[in-house]
Amino acid sequence: MEQYTFSVPTVFGLEGLCADELRRLELGNVRAENGRVLFESGPEGLARANLNLRTGERVLLRVGRFPAETFDELFEGARALPWEQFIPRDGAFPVKGFCLDSRLFAMSACQSILKKAVARRLGEHYGLETLPETGEVYQLQFSVMKDVAELYLDTTGPGLHKRGYRAVGVAAPLRETLAAAMVMLSRYRGRDPFCDPFCGSGTIAIEAALIARNQAPGLDRSFSAQKWGFLPREIWLDEADRAMSAEYQGEYDIWGGDVDPQAVSIARHNAQLAGVEDLVRFEVADALTFHRDVPAGRVVTNPPYGERIMDKGEAEELYAGFGKAWRGMPQGWSLYLLSSHTEFERTFGVQADKKRKLYNGMLKCDLFQYLGKRGERK
Ligand SMILES: C[S@@+](CC[C@H](N)C(=O)[O-])C[C@H]1O[C@@H](n2cnc3c(N)ncnc32)[C@H](O)[C@@H]1O
């Protein structure tokens, strides 16, 4: 079967996790770069990656890669690629992309040159002066980096963080891909109790439930490439079967709490949409009184940072109060807390064992990690 190169863009900082996911999916020649992960596979790999990836943003199929320092080189390089093998006579092919560290730096000029080059190639092949573009969408995505152009087709459509379960949002929801990454970094496998005491719309707890059950996050949504004629139809059903047969059945102790009753009812609704309402409990609860008596477990959470929901002073008071609650917890518990607040550790009152930089949208955050000590004392 035809082999392709794919690129999966990720949020900065998640490349390694996404590469691990792709290797676990048994995809070939996986390599992480800045902001993206590449792999090689036949067409089944694009269905597998779209259905299963938790931390990647989208799956792009590479049509070509060539040096381009001038508009002429960009035009001729794009025109030389076999677009007719992918895009049918009536296919729509909008173009978007970016330029970085290159002689070609005008994004919109590159965009229109690429549109013309692909249209010329397809027009010559199909014998048409004007292409109708009335059929399925083949979103063309380009990058020009260090004077090298890469041209891709976007197989995903709406980003992979759109799992389809978050119908209504709250004030500062966490992107599903980042929530899944936090759960994966906590090494949660479904065994110990799992809590998010600032759960908002429930994203972290819902992603934890999907991970505990090893449920593919993309099973309930569709992807652009499902409508592409050059791909074998059966890859989607085959890969959905493969994903479903890898699911576990089990009982899990996953809990989310929030002081805001409206957030809690949204979280319950989202859990229903995700099909995990039997695995996660949501309750109205104040994180300042958070406590568990069982010796070990995990807290993975995203409290207000003092940026969008509260002011800095209020956030500091909250961290101090939650720090007090945390110090009363049995020592086998671990905490993974995401905040952009630079004074988090001081106000929380405990230094983190480890920190990891993660971006929540444009906000530079730290994932503060407090590692539980197993079997020392309750
Ligand atoms: C940044 S949001 C969490 C967003 C969530 N991760 C999501 O994806 O929707 C922080 C949440 O903390 C809640 N909160 C603020 N103070 C709290 C407290 N004392 N106890 C529990 N929750 C609190 C807010 O109501 C808000 O929903």
Ligand as a Chemical Component Dictionary entry (heavy atoms), coordinates in Angstrom:
data_LIG
# 
_chem_comp.id                   LIG 
_chem_comp.type                 NON-POLYMER 
_chem_comp.pdbx_formal_charge   0 
_chem_comp.three_letter_code    LIG 
# 
loop_
_chem_comp_atom.comp_id 
_chem_comp_atom.atom_id 
_chem_comp_atom.alt_atom_id 
_chem_comp_atom.type_symbol 
_chem_comp_atom.charge 
_chem_comp_atom.model_Cartn_x 
_chem_comp_atom.model_Cartn_y 
_chem_comp_atom.model_Cartn_z 
_chem_comp_atom.pdbx_ordinal 
LIG C1  C1  C 0  -9.719  27.557 35.447 1  
LIG S1  S1  S 1  -11.279 26.996 35.917 2  
LIG C2  C2  C 0  -11.208 25.264 35.653 3  
LIG C3  C3  C 0  -11.579 24.935 34.226 4  
LIG C4  C4  C 0  -11.631 23.447 33.963 5  
LIG N1  N1  N 0  -10.313 22.836 33.972 6  
LIG C5  C5  C 0  -12.339 23.204 32.636 7  
LIG O1  O1  O 0  -11.746 22.629 31.727 8  
LIG O2  O2  O -1 -13.485 23.635 32.469 9  
LIG C6  C6  C 0  -11.203 27.099 37.675 10 
LIG C7  C7  C 0  -12.456 26.666 38.395 11 
LIG O3  O3  O 0  -12.216 26.770 39.801 12 
LIG C8  C8  C 0  -13.459 27.034 40.433 13 
LIG N2  N2  N 0  -13.205 27.516 41.813 14 
LIG C9  C9  C 0  -12.824 28.738 42.239 15 
LIG N3  N3  N 0  -12.691 28.741 43.581 16 
LIG C10 C10 C 0  -12.957 27.490 44.028 17 
LIG C11 C11 C 0  -12.979 26.853 45.295 18 
LIG N4  N4  N 0  -12.702 27.524 46.423 19 
LIG N5  N5  N 0  -13.298 25.546 45.342 20 
LIG C12 C12 C 0  -13.607 24.838 44.222 21 
LIG N6  N6  N 0  -13.629 25.405 42.989 22 
LIG C13 C13 C 0  -13.302 26.700 42.882 23 
LIG C14 C14 C 0  -14.120 28.044 39.507 24 
LIG O4  O4  O 0  -15.532 28.017 39.704 25 
LIG C15 C15 C 0  -13.685 27.512 38.119 26 
LIG O5  O5  O 0  -14.692 26.685 37.563 27 
# 
loop_
_chem_comp_bond.comp_id 
_chem_comp_bond.atom_id_1 
_chem_comp_bond.atom_id_2 
_chem_comp_bond.value_order 
_chem_comp_bond.pdbx_ordinal 
LIG C1  S1  SING 1  
LIG S1  C2  SING 2  
LIG S1  C6  SING 3  
LIG C2  C3  SING 4  
LIG C3  C4  SING 5  
LIG C4  N1  SING 6  
LIG C4  C5  SING 7  
LIG C5  O1  DOUB 8  
LIG C5  O2  SING 9  
LIG C6  C7  SING 10 
LIG C7  O3  SING 11 
LIG C7  C15 SING 12 
LIG O3  C8  SING 13 
LIG C8  N2  SING 14 
LIG C8  C14 SING 15 
LIG N2  C9  SING 16 
LIG N2  C13 SING 17 
LIG C9  N3  DOUB 18 
LIG N3  C10 SING 19 
LIG C10 C11 SING 20 
LIG C10 C13 DOUB 21 
LIG C11 N4  SING 22 
LIG C11 N5  DOUB 23 
LIG N5  C12 SING 24 
LIG C12 N6  DOUB 25 
LIG N6  C13 SING 26 
LIG C14 O4  SING 27 
LIG C14 C15 SING 28 
LIG C15 O5  SING 29 
# 
